[in-house]
């Protein structure tokens, strides 16, 4: 259900959200119930405040649901669902647009009423309810202004929540209230509230002026009627006064006839004595008579003290049905202070009614007049709503009587009680009534009525004009507030965006476009930001410099550690290799010593054995000469011995044995020369002897096999002096170089046929020479596959090898480089290409280096090793 606005400890968040949502609906219903009546036809309801807050906190869907629930009261209030639909669409649409664009509630609600709300009001009220154009305009302007005011109130409530969230963060969750909305709401409020107050006061003043004008118009309309009635009464009074001072007995019929002829308002006169006995009479209308029943209804008394000068007009029913009335004038006849009788005159009621029908108009519309007696019975009427003899009551079914002014003024407005109609429509369909007391003692009232439509049309036009001006001012203020707030907030937004990643921008040396503002404080803030950025730039520069120094130190230290680690690894490996070679040398020397003694014994005894055999053979030859025919038994023994074959084969056997003994002696000597354990100190050494001993050891790998011809070794030895060196270590170098050459040739020959090998035989050339008085050189060249430059440049690196795993450690050439260069102060270089082969070039000083034998240094740095 969206995010929760207010949270309290100990309450489940989901349950609290539901409670808050229901609370907003209840508050919205109360806001619609306790509406504010500003002036006629304009009631402000505040339910949409809660609906907008629900849309703000719970999203557009729940905002629309809240708007429908809150707007349902208007359905009950006005008997149509259209206002509820408008409020529902308002909450949902404003909430949806705000969720997408994060704009002010006030601005979005104003746009809603300008675009969507106006169309809905025109559709529902103009087309469906068929309200007049003026009323639709008033409803539209009123609801739009009401909606904008409610949006402003909702924004103010958001501001209160924002303040509470900052002031009491433990009890209230902070609500974001952007500065742009704050400025926009404040600017609009400073325009809207005063103009609404002035508009309300002016509208109420216009209504008071209208009602005062209507009252004046009705008074003026009733004045001619009152004046006619007053003239009518005056004429009657004058006639009655002529007889008031005469004795009843003295009046004659001729006098009465003369009076009837002079006053057309009277059509019958009767004279009674004080005892209510008829004395004389005269009529000019045969239908008029004074019956005893009428006389009794006149309520005459024989003696009426203190009323001798009074006269009165009495209305009595003409017949039993009571549908018509007769007017009678009763005038006491006095002589001094003594009553002599009564003068009774029958008045012409039709002439009385004629006074009501006098043509009186207001705004070119005839006014309606109703004559009502003291019993609230209609005596005469020119209003179609009332007929004579009807009871008179302004309050009719489905009407509502509104009293205007004071009670004595008798000024009323009768409105239709139809909730479905807007108040202004009901006011336009209403009628104004004004009551005047007729002169005399009748107690009758003259009610003058006039429709309110002309006045209400004028009032609505004035309202619409002022509403239009107010809405123009409000929307103008909203537009101005929007641009002003945008102009004021934009520099702050730019500053916020800049300062969000200002350290990264400064660190990356990016240009920062600082905003300019006409507001001094904002401009000062921008200036401070520039100063801060400059300070950060200086600090970052210092940090970068310190970091570079630290990185340089770390790199140097790392390089030292890596060199040390490499040296330790190489030292460890070389120590292991040296130990292995030392063990191997000791083993070889021991084996050579153990073999050397018996082989020397065998070689020495072979000479004597050969001499003994020769002597025996010579003796056998002499025996055969002197004893050609030996005994058969001896002959058979000699034949079994194949003496002739032995005589022929024994010299060859001794020669082969001597050759094998010498071969074993040479091998033993080569092993002893290679190991050199008997003279491990710096010594003079024959390089040729060391090379030859190494070749003897590798003889098995040089000879041919079934899949490969023998590798031809070409020696091009020049005269060399004895060299002061560590012979055992140099033999290791010769061994490494020759083994690599053999391995390279084997690699190439693995892909060649024997015919190819015969046409282009594999060979190793060994060349020695004296370079000068101080240096000798040794070259080892093979016609193998050679090496590409990227491999050749790394062959002296420790642990670099191109051989498969398990067939090379990558230390042979590295150790060789160390032995030649570092131990002996010589040089070891390599030239190689795929089409030419490989040649290793060694330079050695004739007089040895003074460096100790066991000094170990790392090999030369390169990008790779063999």
Buried (B, 14 or more C-beta within 10 A) or exposed (E): BBEBBBBEEEEEEEEBBEEBBEEBBEBBBBBBEEBEEBBBBBBBBBBBBBBBBBBBBBBBBBBBBBBBBBBBBBBEBBEBBBBBBBBBBBBBBBBBBBBEEEBBBBBBBBBBBBEBBBEBBBBBBBEEBEBBEBBBBBBBBBBBBBBBBBBBBBBBBBBEBBBBBEEEEEEBEEBEBBEBBBBBBBBBBEBBEEBBEEBBEBBEEBBEEBBEEBBEBBBEBBEEBBEBBBEBBEBBBEBBEBBBEBBBEBBEEEBBBEBBEEBEBBBBBBBBBBEBEEBBBBBEEEEBEBEEEBBEBBEBEEEEEEEBEEBBBBBBBBEEEEEEBBBBBBBBBBBEEEBBBBBBBBBBBEBBBEBBEBEBEBEEEEBBBBBBBEEEBBBBBBBEEBEBBBEBEBEEEEBBBEEBEEEEEBBBBBBBEBEEBBBBBBBBBBBBBBBBEBBBEBEBBBBBBBBBBBBBBBBBEBBBEBBEEBBEBBBEBBEBBBEBBEBBBBBBBBBEEBBEEBEEBBBEEEEEEBBEBEEEEBBEBBEEBEEEBEEBBEEBEEEEEEEEEEEEEEEEEEEEEEEEEBBEBBBEBBEEBBEEBBEEBEEBBEBBEEBBEEBBEBBEEBEEBBEEBEEEBEEBEEEEEEEEEEEEEEEEEBEEEEBEEBBEEBEEEBEEBBEBBEEBBEBBBBBBBBBBBEEBEBBEBBBBBBBBBBBBBBEEBBEEEEEBBBBEBEEEBEEBEEBBBBBBBBBBBBBBBBBBBBBBBBEBBEEBEEEEBEEEEBBBBBBBBBEEEEBBBBBBBBBBBBBEEEBBBBBBBBBBBBBEEEEBBBBBBBBBBBBBBBBBBBBBEBBBEEEEBBBBBBBBBBBBBEBEBEEBBBBBEBEBBB
